[in-house]
Amino acid sequence: MMMKETIDLLGKILTNILTALYEPFGFALLLSFLVMFFYLYAYEPAAAGRGWKNAIVTWYQKFKESVFFRKLFLLAFVTSMILFRTLLNRNLWMNPLSDVIGGWGIWETVNGERQMTTECIENVIMMVPFSAVVMWTFEEKIGKGWKKILWYSGKIAFCFSLTIEMLQLLLRLGTFQLSDIFYNTVGGLIGGLMYYGIMKARKRL
């Protein structure tokens, strides 16, 4: 019985993750592309502001030549995927404060019936790549010490999650939940640790 529940849980998590990746992929790619156009106009207006053809050529050259530009593009893509999951493409809620505490486990009671939910696990997983990519993009500013990486990854994940939850509250797109903030922050810390571990492994190799 325990094995069946574990397999069901893993299957549900995998299905939800693949669905979350598949649905917004094209939109996130397009949004990231446009975000980097804004970046070019902000920092290199002379090169990007000479018509759309020159702008596309400049974008491609910058992507090809600049590692930081590619990092920012990946960060914009990951952020867009998260925003699609949490804010965009969401139905309006009549009462966004209907479940402030939120769900803290893999079981929830709906209409008196016990049902399995993977929301808490997905909230952790969702923030892992975001935190790792942020650490990688701004590695020179953050530093290489594990304490600094852990501090910044947790702080950034917490602030980003809190911003999303506040927007959900103000725009009535979903419900404000403390459990989401907690699990997102845990995911951010895990992402920071994974980044630190990968960087250490790369140095040794």
C-alpha positions as CSV (number, residue, x, y, z in Angstrom):
1,M,0.0,0.0,0.0
2,M,2.8,2.4,0.9
3,M,4.6,1.6,-2.4
4,K,1.5,2.3,-4.4
5,E,1.0,5.7,-2.7
6,T,4.6,6.6,-3.3
7,I,4.4,5.6,-7.0
8,D,1.1,7.6,-7.3
9,L,2.7,10.6,-5.7
10,L,5.7,10.5,-7.9
11,G,3.5,10.0,-11.0
12,K,1.4,13.0,-10.1
13,I,4.4,15.2,-9.4
14,L,6.0,14.3,-12.7
15,T,2.7,14.9,-14.6
16,N,2.2,18.3,-13.0
17,I,5.8,19.3,-13.7
18,L,5.7,18.3,-17.3
19,T,2.3,20.0,-17.7
20,A,3.7,23.2,-16.1
21,L,6.7,23.1,-18.4
22,Y,4.8,22.3,-21.6
23,E,1.9,24.8,-21.3
24,P,3.8,28.1,-20.9
25,F,6.9,27.2,-22.9
26,G,6.2,29.1,-26.1
27,F,4.8,32.1,-24.2
28,A,7.8,32.2,-21.8
29,L,10.2,32.0,-24.7
30,L,8.6,34.9,-26.5
31,L,8.3,37.0,-23.3
32,S,12.0,36.4,-22.5
33,F,12.9,37.4,-26.1
34,L,11.0,40.7,-25.7
35,V,12.4,41.3,-22.2
36,M,15.9,41.1,-23.6
37,F,14.9,43.6,-26.3
38,F,14.0,46.1,-23.5
39,Y,17.4,45.3,-21.9
40,L,19.2,46.2,-25.2
41,Y,17.2,49.4,-25.6
42,A,18.1,50.3,-22.0
43,Y,21.8,49.6,-22.1
44,E,22.7,49.8,-25.9
45,P,20.1,52.1,-27.5
46,A,22.5,53.2,-30.2
47,A,22.9,49.7,-31.5
48,A,19.4,48.5,-31.0
49,G,17.4,51.6,-31.9
50,R,17.9,51.6,-35.7
51,G,14.9,49.7,-37.0
52,W,13.6,46.2,-36.2
53,K,16.0,44.4,-38.6
54,N,19.1,46.0,-36.9
55,A,17.5,45.3,-33.5
56,I,17.2,41.6,-34.3
57,V,20.7,41.4,-35.6
58,T,22.0,43.2,-32.5
59,W,20.0,40.8,-30.3
60,Y,21.5,37.8,-32.0
61,Q,25.1,39.2,-31.8
62,K,24.7,40.0,-28.2
63,F,23.3,36.6,-27.4
64,K,26.2,35.0,-29.3
65,E,29.0,37.1,-27.8
66,S,27.9,37.9,-24.2
67,V,27.7,35.2,-21.5
68,F,25.9,37.6,-19.2
69,F,23.3,38.3,-21.8
70,R,22.6,34.5,-22.2
71,K,22.4,34.2,-18.4
72,L,19.8,37.1,-18.3
73,F,17.8,35.5,-21.1
74,L,17.7,32.2,-19.1
75,L,16.7,34.0,-16.0
76,A,13.9,35.8,-17.8
77,F,12.7,32.5,-19.2
78,V,12.6,30.8,-15.8
79,T,10.9,33.8,-14.3
80,S,8.3,33.8,-17.1
81,M,7.6,30.2,-16.5
82,I,7.0,30.8,-12.8
83,L,4.8,33.9,-13.4
84,F,2.7,31.9,-15.9
85,R,2.2,29.2,-13.2
86,T,1.4,31.6,-10.4
87,L,-0.1,34.8,-11.8
88,L,-0.7,34.6,-15.5
89,N,-3.4,32.4,-16.9
90,R,-5.2,32.2,-13.5
91,N,-8.9,32.5,-12.8
92,L,-10.2,35.3,-10.6
93,W,-11.0,34.3,-7.0
94,M,-13.9,35.8,-5.1
95,N,-11.9,35.7,-1.8
96,P,-8.1,35.5,-2.1
97,L,-7.9,35.3,1.7
98,S,-10.0,32.1,2.0
99,D,-7.0,29.9,2.8
100,V,-4.2,32.0,4.3
101,I,-2.5,29.2,6.2
102,G,-2.5,27.0,3.1
103,G,-1.6,23.3,2.8
104,W,1.4,22.0,4.6
105,G,1.3,18.3,3.6
106,I,0.5,15.9,0.8
107,W,-3.0,15.2,2.0
108,E,-6.0,17.5,2.1
109,T,-9.6,17.1,3.0
110,V,-12.1,18.2,0.2
111,N,-15.8,17.9,1.0
112,G,-15.0,15.4,3.8
113,E,-12.9,13.3,1.5
114,R,-9.1,12.8,2.0
115,Q,-7.2,13.5,-1.2
116,M,-3.6,13.6,-2.2
117,T,-2.0,16.9,-3.3
118,T,1.5,17.6,-4.6
119,E,1.2,21.4,-4.3
120,C,3.8,21.7,-1.4
121,I,6.3,19.6,-3.3
122,E,5.8,21.5,-6.5
123,N,6.2,24.8,-4.7
124,V,9.6,23.7,-3.6
125,I,10.7,22.3,-7.0
126,M,9.4,25.5,-8.8
127,M,11.9,27.8,-7.0
128,V,15.0,25.5,-7.3
129,P,15.9,26.5,-10.9
130,F,15.0,30.1,-10.3
131,S,17.3,30.5,-7.3
132,A,20.1,28.6,-9.0
133,V,19.9,30.7,-12.2
134,V,19.9,33.9,-10.1
135,M,23.0,32.8,-8.2
136,W,24.7,31.9,-11.5
137,T,23.7,35.1,-13.3
138,F,25.0,37.4,-10.5
139,E,27.8,35.2,-9.2
140,E,30.4,38.0,-9.3
141,K,28.3,40.3,-7.1
142,I,27.1,37.5,-4.7
143,G,30.5,35.8,-4.2
144,K,31.4,32.2,-3.8
145,G,31.1,31.5,-0.1
146,W,28.3,29.0,0.7
147,K,27.0,31.2,3.6
148,K,26.5,34.2,1.2
149,I,25.0,32.0,-1.5
150,L,22.6,30.4,1.1
151,W,21.6,33.8,2.5
152,Y,21.0,35.5,-0.9
153,S,19.2,32.5,-2.4
154,G,16.8,32.3,0.6
155,K,16.3,36.1,0.7
156,I,15.6,36.4,-3.0
157,A,13.3,33.4,-3.1
158,F,11.4,34.7,-0.1
159,C,11.0,38.2,-1.6
160,F,10.0,36.9,-5.0
161,S,7.5,34.5,-3.4
162,L,6.1,37.3,-1.2
163,T,5.7,39.6,-4.2
164,I,3.8,36.9,-6.1
165,E,1.5,36.2,-3.1
166,M,0.8,39.9,-2.6
167,L,0.0,40.3,-6.3
168,Q,-2.3,37.3,-6.1
169,L,-4.0,39.0,-3.2
170,L,-4.3,42.4,-4.9
171,L,-5.3,41.1,-8.3
172,R,-7.4,38.2,-7.0
173,L,-5.4,35.7,-9.0
174,G,-5.3,32.7,-6.7
175,T,-5.1,32.8,-2.9
176,F,-2.6,34.3,-0.5
177,Q,-1.0,31.3,1.3
178,L,1.8,31.4,3.9
179,S,2.6,27.8,3.1
180,D,3.5,28.8,-0.5
181,I,6.0,31.4,0.8
182,F,7.6,28.9,3.1
183,Y,7.9,26.1,0.5
184,N,9.1,28.6,-2.1
185,T,11.8,29.8,0.3
186,V,12.9,26.2,1.0
187,G,13.1,25.6,-2.8
188,G,15.2,28.8,-3.1
189,L,17.6,27.5,-0.4
190,I,17.9,24.1,-2.1
191,G,18.6,25.9,-5.4
192,G,21.4,27.9,-3.8
193,L,22.9,24.8,-2.3
194,M,22.7,22.9,-5.7
195,Y,24.4,25.9,-7.4
196,Y,27.2,25.9,-4.8
197,G,27.6,22.1,-5.1
198,I,27.8,22.3,-9.0
199,M,30.3,25.1,-8.9
200,K,32.5,23.2,-6.4
201,A,32.3,20.1,-8.6
202,R,33.3,22.0,-11.7
203,K,36.3,23.5,-10.0
204,R,37.5,20.0,-8.9
205,L,37.1,18.7,-12.5
